[in-house]
Amino acid sequence: MPDQILISGTGALACLFGARLAAQGYAVTMLGTWKEGLAALRQHGVTLVEEDGSQRSFPVNATSSPAECDGIPYALVLVKSWQTERAARQLAECLPPDGLALTLQNGLGNQQILSEALGEARVAIGVTTTGATLLSSGRVRPGGEGVVSIGQHPRLTALCQILETAGFNLKVMEDVDALIWGKLVINAAINPLTALLQMPNGQLLERASAHQLSADLAREVAAVAAAQGIKLSFDDPAAAADGVSMRTALNNSSMFQDVLRGAPSEINAICGQVVQIGQAHGVDTPVNYTMWNLINAIVEGRQ
């Protein structure tokens, strides 16, 4: 089994995966552009902070140069959707011809962008409902254990073993469209609301009006999926979103963390895509449309 792994990204999930993999003895390289994050990772390693406040740090190689990543056979793509084109260009410089990049990103379109740069044979797609909150540069707190679901790919065997060794709950699925749209249901139902209301995921279950909006968002996404002939892995989209909110109750969603930092959001790749695809199929998505514009209004105001 390969003892090296590349992580594209230095944010919350990138640090969580990096810490767990490094804890098992893998040589982890983290490739990114965030100067403060890279500097912290070089100086202190990646630090995993548990709920009780205890913390452990693990050394990683942190770099902005694809040349330092040359030949690493497996890459996890954990950047924001708006950073995918940059990540794809970097990976094209360093991923070997028989390598594999696994995207676990939010939103639609990431697989296509990566495949255009790397070729379809070097790209696998997956999603995760595992939560993580970035406390500061290179320091991450787990936000609830979820599932890493991956679409079938002929080069996956060794990478699946690596992720399972690091303690991730892994599931390999045949229907990639169901995989992508199932995660889109969860993202749309949780991320924009928690970002707007500035609260952890679990509070969606405690506030009646927010809970209703979350259910409406989930059902709209499911309706757009159904209009395309995509059968989701769950029958009740609202209940599926509730389950993730419960399991990640203390976690701040990635979009909430972006809003707090004044960073760009992934709303265009989530609710924006739902609205546009819904329009093409004659499906109304008024709640997703509202969330799309409200989050963009926050981002525009800060710019």
C-alpha positions in Angstrom: 0.0 0.0 0.0 1.4 3.5 -0.8 2.7 5.4 2.2 2.3 8.9 0.6 -0.9 10.8 0.0 -1.5 14.3 -1.3 -4.3 16.6 -0.1 -5.3 19.5 -2.2 -6.4 22.2 0.2 -5.6 23.5 3.7 -9.1 24.2 5.1 -11.2 22.4 7.7 -11.8 19.1 5.9 -8.3 19.1 4.4 -6.8 19.4 7.9 -9.1 16.8 9.4 -8.2 14.2 6.7 -4.5 15.2 6.9 -4.4 14.7 10.7 -6.1 11.3 10.6 -3.9 10.1 7.8 -0.7 11.4 9.4 -1.7 9.8 12.7 -1.6 6.4 11.0 1.9 7.0 9.7 1.2 8.2 6.1 3.4 10.8 4.7 0.9 13.6 4.0 1.6 16.5 1.7 -0.9 19.4 1.7 -0.9 21.6 -1.4 -2.5 25.0 -1.3 -2.3 28.7 -1.8 -3.3 30.1 1.6 -0.1 31.6 3.0 -1.1 31.7 6.6 -2.4 28.2 6.6 0.7 26.8 4.9 3.0 28.7 7.3 1.2 27.2 10.3 1.3 23.7 8.9 5.0 24.0 8.3 5.7 25.3 11.7 3.3 23.2 13.9 2.0 20.5 11.7 -1.7 19.8 11.5 -3.4 19.9 14.9 -6.5 17.9 15.8 -8.5 19.4 18.7 -11.0 17.1 20.4 -14.2 18.2 22.1 -12.7 17.9 25.5 -9.9 20.4 24.5 -7.2 17.8 24.2 -5.1 18.2 21.1 -2.5 16.3 19.1 -0.2 17.6 16.3 1.1 15.7 13.4 3.9 16.7 11.0 2.9 17.2 7.3 4.7 18.6 4.3 2.9 21.9 3.3 3.6 23.5 0.0 2.3 25.8 -2.7 4.5 24.1 -5.3 3.2 21.2 -7.4 6.8 20.3 -8.1 7.2 19.2 -4.5 4.3 16.8 -4.9 5.5 15.0 -8.0 4.8 11.3 -8.1 2.5 11.0 -5.2 -0.1 8.4 -6.4 -3.2 9.5 -4.7 -4.7 13.0 -4.1 -7.8 14.0 -2.1 -9.3 17.2 -3.5 -10.8 19.1 -0.6 -10.8 22.7 -1.9 -13.8 24.9 -2.3 -15.8 24.5 -5.5 -14.6 27.9 -6.8 -11.0 26.8 -6.3 -11.4 23.6 -8.4 -9.9 25.0 -11.6 -6.7 26.1 -9.8 -6.5 22.7 -8.0 -6.9 20.9 -11.3 -4.1 22.8 -12.9 -1.8 22.1 -10.0 -2.6 18.4 -10.0 -2.0 18.2 -13.7 1.6 19.1 -13.0 2.3 16.5 -10.4 -0.2 13.5 -10.4 1.5 10.5 -12.1 -0.1 9.0 -15.2 -1.5 6.1 -13.2 -2.5 8.3 -10.3 -5.9 9.0 -9.0 -7.5 12.2 -7.6 -10.6 11.7 -5.5 -12.9 14.8 -5.1 -14.9 15.0 -1.9 -16.1 18.5 -2.6 -19.5 20.2 -2.3 -21.6 21.2 -5.2 -21.8 20.3 -8.9 -19.2 20.6 -11.7 -16.1 19.6 -9.8 -15.7 16.2 -11.5 -16.0 17.7 -14.9 -13.4 20.4 -14.3 -10.9 17.8 -12.8 -11.5 15.4 -15.7 -10.8 18.0 -18.3 -7.4 18.6 -16.7 -6.5 15.1 -15.7 -8.5 12.8 -17.9 -11.5 10.7 -16.7 -9.3 7.7 -15.8 -7.5 9.8 -13.1 -10.6 11.2 -11.4 -12.9 9.5 -8.9 -15.9 11.2 -7.2 -17.2 11.0 -3.7 -18.9 13.0 -1.0 -18.7 13.1 2.8 -21.0 14.1 5.5 -18.1 14.2 8.0 -18.0 17.6 9.7 -15.0 19.8 10.7 -14.5 23.3 12.0 -11.2 25.2 11.4 -10.3 26.9 14.7 -7.3 28.7 13.3 -4.7 28.0 10.6 -3.8 24.3 10.7 -6.0 23.6 13.8 -9.2 21.6 13.3 -12.0 20.3 15.5 -14.0 17.3 14.3 -17.7 18.2 13.9 -19.4 14.8 13.9 -18.6 11.5 12.2 -20.2 10.9 8.9 -19.8 8.7 5.9 -17.4 8.9 3.0 -19.3 7.7 -0.1 -17.3 7.0 -3.2 -18.4 6.1 -6.7 -16.8 2.9 -8.1 -13.5 3.3 -10.0 -11.0 0.7 -11.1 -8.1 2.4 -9.3 -9.8 2.8 -5.9 -8.8 -0.3 -4.0 -5.6 1.0 -2.3 -7.1 4.5 -1.6 -10.1 2.9 0.1 -7.8 0.9 2.3 -5.9 4.0 3.2 -9.1 5.9 4.2 -10.4 2.9 6.2 -7.1 2.6 8.0 -7.5 6.3 9.0 -10.9 5.5 10.6 -13.2 6.9 8.0 -16.6 5.2 7.5 -16.4 4.3 3.8 -19.1 3.2 1.4 -18.6 2.5 -2.3 -21.6 3.2 -4.5 -22.5 2.3 -8.1 -24.8 5.3 -8.9 -22.6 8.4 -9.0 -25.5 10.7 -9.9 -27.4 9.6 -6.8 -24.2 10.2 -4.8 -23.8 13.7 -6.0 -27.4 14.7 -5.7 -27.8 13.1 -2.4 -25.0 15.3 -1.0 -26.5 18.3 -2.8 -29.7 17.8 -0.8 -27.8 17.9 2.4 -25.7 20.9 1.5 -28.6 22.9 0.3 -30.7 22.1 3.4 -28.0 22.9 6.0 -25.3 25.2 4.7 -27.0 28.4 3.6 -29.4 28.5 6.6 -26.6 28.0 9.1 -24.6 30.7 7.4 -27.4 33.2 7.4 -28.5 32.5 10.9 -24.9 32.0 12.1 -25.5 28.9 14.1 -24.2 25.3 14.3 -26.0 22.6 12.3 -27.9 21.1 15.3 -29.9 24.3 15.9 -31.7 23.7 12.6 -33.6 21.0 14.5 -34.4 23.3 17.4 -35.9 26.3 15.6 -39.3 25.5 14.0 -39.1 28.1 11.2 -35.5 27.2 10.3 -36.4 23.5 10.4 -39.2 24.1 7.9 -37.0 26.0 5.6 -34.4 23.2 5.7 -37.1 20.7 4.8 -38.3 22.9 1.9 -34.7 23.3 0.6 -34.1 19.5 0.7 -37.4 18.7 -1.1 -36.7 21.2 -3.9 -33.4 19.6 -4.6 -34.9 16.1 -4.6 -37.6 17.3 -7.0 -34.9 18.6 -9.4 -33.1 15.3 -9.1 -36.3 13.4 -9.8 -37.0 15.5 -12.9 -33.6 14.3 -14.3 -34.5 10.6 -13.6 -32.0 10.4 -10.6 -33.1 8.1 -7.8 -31.7 9.2 -4.5 -30.5 6.7 -1.9 -33.1 7.9 0.6 -36.9 8.3 0.3 -37.3 11.3 2.6 -34.9 14.2 1.7 -35.9 16.3 4.7 -35.3 13.4 7.1 -31.9 12.7 5.5 -30.9 16.3 6.1 -32.2 16.1 9.7 -30.0 13.0 10.3 -26.9 14.9 9.2 -27.8 17.9 11.2 -28.2 15.7 14.3 -24.9 13.8 13.7 -23.0 17.1 13.2 -24.9 19.1 15.7 -22.0 21.0 17.1 -20.3 21.6 13.7 -20.3 25.0 11.9 -21.1 24.3 8.3 -18.4 25.1 5.7 -20.5 27.9 4.3 -21.0 29.4 7.8 -17.2 29.3 8.3 -16.7 31.0 4.9 -19.2 33.8 5.8 -17.5 34.3 9.2 -14.1 34.7 7.5 -15.4 36.9 4.7 -14.4 34.3 2.2 -16.2 33.5 -1.1 -18.9 30.9 -0.7 -19.9 27.8 -2.6 -23.5 28.9 -2.9 -23.3 29.2 -6.8 -22.3 25.5 -7.0 -25.1 24.4 -4.6 -28.3 26.4 -4.6 -27.4 28.3 -7.8 -27.0 25.1 -9.7 -30.2 23.7 -8.3 -32.1 26.8 -9.5 -30.6 26.7 -12.9 -31.1 23.0 -13.5 -34.6 23.3 -12.1 -35.4 26.0 -14.6 -34.2 23.8 -17.4 -36.5 21.0 -16.3 -39.5 23.2 -15.4 -39.1 22.7 -11.6 -39.7 25.7 -9.3 -37.1 26.2 -6.6 -38.1 29.4 -4.8 -36.4 28.7 -1.5 -33.1 27.7 -3.1 -33.4 30.9 -5.3 -33.9 33.0 -2.1 -30.9 31.4 -0.3 -28.7 31.8 -3.4 -29.4 35.5 -3.6 -29.2 36.1 0.2 -25.8 34.5 0.5 -24.5 36.3 -2.5 -25.8 39.5 -1.1 -23.6 39.0 2.0 -20.6 38.2 -0.1 -21.1 41.2 -2.3 -21.5 43.5 0.7 -18.2 42.4 2.1 -16.4 42.8 -1.3 
